[in-house]
Amino acid sequence: MCSHFDPLLDIKKLETFFGVETELPLDLKSSLWPTYVGPFIRKHEFADVGDEAVPHKELLVGSFGLIPHWAKDTKIARNTFNARSETADSKPSFRVAWKKARHCIIPAEAIFEPDWRSGKALPTRIIRTDGKPMGIAGLWSKWENPENGKVLHSFTMLTINADDHDFMQHYHKPQDEKRMIPAC
């Protein structure tokens, strides 16, 4: 599963490829693992109010690893960085985001997966062949810290089966089901 990726942090590319205009915090990491904070794009929460001044989509920063509203702390993000598309509607961690259609796009320069063709896991950086950034399908959530009331957004990458995919079938342990992110 995709537990490591390079987020797209270039403001010009975010505007050109994803149509979002914003500024990002300067302290974002250029390579993300679960619980790290990075960008994701969602439908603006006020997009349907009928005001032309409100953009249709917005770029937010959140934790990589979905934190459901019922979580007591953020540790769950270590286990919720990927959601199986086939079961996201029924798994407790993802079902509210799925049912509320909290879809998002995770802008990325690259993902990393372990290549097992040599018999050992070799971390491999995967990019688009045309050099453009990836838009990874995901879900997002909003969590309120019970200790201080601060709101933290979070996101997860949706995954699909890749057992028969010509390229992605070489990644993950040989005996494990092959999974991949749907990206464009």
C-alpha positions as CSV (number, residue, x, y, z in Angstrom):
1,M,0.0,0.0,0.0
2,C,1.1,3.5,-0.5
3,S,2.5,4.7,2.8
4,H,5.1,7.1,1.4
5,F,4.7,9.9,-1.2
6,D,6.1,13.2,-2.3
7,P,3.3,15.8,-2.2
8,L,3.0,18.5,-4.8
9,L,4.1,21.7,-3.0
10,D,4.7,24.0,-6.0
11,I,2.1,26.7,-6.0
12,K,2.3,27.3,-9.8
13,K,1.8,23.6,-10.5
14,L,-1.1,23.4,-8.1
15,E,-2.7,26.2,-9.9
16,T,-1.9,24.9,-13.4
17,F,-2.8,21.2,-12.9
18,F,-5.4,21.4,-10.2
19,G,-6.9,24.9,-10.5
20,V,-6.4,25.9,-6.9
21,E,-4.9,29.1,-5.8
22,T,-3.5,29.3,-2.3
23,E,-0.4,29.6,-0.1
24,L,1.0,26.7,1.8
25,P,2.7,26.7,5.1
26,L,6.5,26.9,4.7
27,D,7.2,24.0,7.1
28,L,5.6,21.2,5.1
29,K,7.8,18.2,4.4
30,S,8.7,17.3,0.8
31,S,8.3,13.6,1.5
32,L,5.3,12.3,3.6
33,W,4.6,9.2,5.7
34,P,1.5,8.5,7.8
35,T,0.8,11.2,10.4
36,Y,2.8,13.8,8.5
37,V,0.9,16.9,7.4
38,G,0.4,17.6,3.7
39,P,-2.0,19.1,1.1
40,F,-5.2,17.8,-0.3
41,I,-7.9,19.3,-2.5
42,R,-11.6,19.1,-1.7
43,K,-14.9,20.6,-2.8
44,H,-15.2,24.0,-0.9
45,E,-17.5,23.6,2.0
46,F,-19.6,26.6,0.7
47,A,-19.4,25.7,-3.0
48,D,-23.1,25.1,-3.2
49,V,-24.4,28.4,-1.5
50,G,-24.7,30.1,-4.9
51,D,-22.1,32.8,-4.3
52,E,-19.8,33.2,-7.4
53,A,-17.1,34.5,-5.1
54,V,-16.7,31.1,-3.4
55,P,-14.4,28.8,-5.4
56,H,-15.6,25.3,-6.3
57,K,-12.6,23.6,-4.7
58,E,-10.0,24.4,-2.1
59,L,-6.6,23.2,-1.0
60,L,-6.3,22.3,2.6
61,V,-3.5,20.9,4.8
62,G,-4.2,17.8,6.8
63,S,-2.7,14.6,8.4
64,F,-1.8,11.8,6.0
65,G,-4.0,9.0,7.6
66,L,-7.7,9.6,8.1
67,I,-8.7,10.5,11.7
68,P,-12.4,9.7,12.1
69,H,-14.5,12.1,14.3
70,W,-14.7,9.5,17.0
71,A,-11.0,8.9,17.5
72,K,-9.6,9.8,20.9
73,D,-6.2,10.9,19.5
74,T,-4.3,11.0,16.2
75,K,-2.5,7.7,16.5
76,I,-5.1,6.0,14.4
77,A,-3.6,7.8,11.3
78,R,-0.7,5.3,11.4
79,N,-3.2,2.6,10.2
80,T,-5.6,4.6,8.1
81,F,-3.4,6.1,5.3
82,N,-5.0,3.8,2.7
83,A,-8.7,2.8,2.3
84,R,-9.8,-0.1,0.1
85,S,-12.2,1.3,-2.4
86,E,-14.2,-2.0,-2.2
87,T,-14.8,-1.7,1.6
88,A,-14.5,2.0,2.5
89,D,-18.3,2.3,2.8
90,S,-18.4,-0.3,5.6
91,K,-15.2,0.1,7.6
92,P,-15.7,2.1,10.8
93,S,-12.7,4.4,10.1
94,F,-13.8,5.4,6.6
95,R,-17.6,4.9,6.3
96,V,-18.7,8.4,7.5
97,A,-16.3,10.1,5.1
98,W,-17.6,7.7,2.3
99,K,-21.3,8.2,3.1
100,K,-20.9,12.0,3.3
101,A,-19.1,12.0,0.0
102,R,-16.0,13.6,1.4
103,H,-13.9,12.9,-1.7
104,C,-10.6,14.6,-2.2
105,I,-7.6,14.6,-4.5
106,I,-4.2,14.3,-3.1
107,P,-1.7,16.2,-5.4
108,A,1.6,14.3,-5.6
109,E,4.9,14.4,-7.4
110,A,5.6,10.7,-6.8
111,I,4.7,7.6,-4.7
112,F,7.0,5.0,-3.3
113,E,6.4,1.2,-3.4
114,P,8.6,-1.8,-2.6
115,D,9.7,-3.6,-5.7
116,W,10.1,-7.4,-4.9
117,R,11.4,-8.6,-8.3
118,S,14.9,-9.1,-6.9
119,G,13.6,-11.1,-3.9
120,K,14.2,-8.1,-1.6
121,A,12.1,-5.0,-1.0
122,L,13.7,-2.2,-3.0
123,P,12.0,1.2,-2.4
124,T,11.0,2.5,-5.8
125,R,10.0,6.1,-6.6
126,I,7.1,6.0,-9.1
127,I,6.2,9.0,-11.2
128,R,4.0,9.7,-14.2
129,T,5.8,9.0,-17.5
130,D,4.8,12.5,-18.8
131,G,6.3,14.2,-15.8
132,K,3.0,15.8,-14.7
133,P,1.9,15.6,-11.1
134,M,-0.5,12.8,-9.9
135,G,-4.0,13.4,-8.6
136,I,-4.6,10.6,-6.2
137,A,-8.2,9.7,-5.2
138,G,-8.9,10.0,-1.5
139,L,-11.3,10.7,1.3
140,W,-11.0,13.4,4.0
141,S,-12.3,14.0,7.5
142,K,-12.4,16.6,10.2
143,W,-11.4,15.8,13.7
144,E,-11.7,17.9,16.8
145,N,-9.1,17.4,19.5
146,P,-11.0,16.6,22.7
147,E,-8.2,18.2,24.8
148,N,-8.0,21.6,23.2
149,G,-10.9,21.8,20.7
150,K,-8.5,22.4,17.8
151,V,-9.7,21.1,14.4
152,L,-7.4,18.9,12.4
153,H,-8.2,17.8,8.8
154,S,-6.9,14.4,7.6
155,F,-7.0,12.3,4.4
156,T,-6.5,8.8,3.1
157,M,-5.6,7.4,-0.3
158,L,-8.2,5.0,-1.9
159,T,-6.7,1.8,-3.2
160,I,-7.8,-0.7,-5.8
161,N,-6.7,-4.3,-6.6
162,A,-3.6,-4.5,-8.9
163,D,-3.0,-8.3,-9.1
164,D,-3.4,-8.1,-12.9
165,H,-1.9,-4.7,-13.5
166,D,1.1,-5.0,-15.9
167,F,3.3,-2.6,-13.9
168,M,2.0,-2.5,-10.3
169,Q,1.8,-6.3,-9.9
170,H,5.6,-6.3,-9.2
171,Y,5.1,-4.3,-6.0
172,H,4.5,-5.6,-2.4
173,K,5.5,-9.0,-1.1
174,P,5.0,-11.8,-3.7
175,Q,2.4,-13.6,-1.5
176,D,0.4,-10.5,-0.7
177,E,-2.5,-9.1,-2.7
178,K,-1.3,-6.3,-5.0
179,R,-2.9,-2.9,-4.4
180,M,-2.4,0.5,-6.1
181,I,-3.8,4.0,-5.9
182,P,-6.1,5.2,-8.6
183,A,-4.3,8.3,-10.0
184,C,-4.5,10.5,-13.0
